[in-house]
Amino acid sequence: MSNLFHLLTNLAIEPKKESVFINNPKLFMDEVGLSEAEQALILSQESTKIAALFADEQVELAISAADPGPDPLPDPDPFPIPDPGPSPPTDVYA
C-alpha cells in the first residue's frame, strides 16, 4: 500500500495525528514520505481525484467462510409461545 493510503488511514483513526496534520500539513506529509504530487493532491482537497488513486488498490478483507465452531457461552432456547387454545365459534347467533 502507498504512503498516502497509510496517511489517510492514520488520520481517520488517530485524533492526535489529525490535530498535527491540521496545524502543519506540509511538515506532516514530509515526515510521512509523500511525494510532491501526492502532497499537492491532498492540499487540493479534491476528494474524487484522491479516491481515484485507490481505484486499483485491493484492500485486504477479513472473510470467514467456515463454521466458527460451537458457541463458548450456552444460549438457552427461548421459551415456546403458549398455545392460545381453541378459538371461539364465529357463527353463534346464526
Beta strands, then each sheet from edge to edge (+ up, - down):
end
